[in-house]
C-alpha cells in the first residue's frame, strides 16, 4: 500500500510503529515532515504537505496512542 499525505491515519500508525517512545505533541512539524517522507511506503510529493495536513497526522497519532 502506498501512502500519500491524505492518509493521515495510516501515516500515524506507521509513525507510532517507527517511533513508539515519541510524544507526537512535542514533535516539530519540520521533523514530522521529514519522518513522513522517510516512511518506506510513502510516495507522495514532498511539496504537497502543509500545516493542516501535519496537524491531522499528529491528531491521528495521538488517537492511536490512546
Secondary structure, DSSP 8 states (H G I E B T S, - for coil): --B-TT-HHHHHHHHHHH-TT--GGG--HHHHHHHHHHSTTB-S-GGG--HHHHHHHHHHHHHHH-
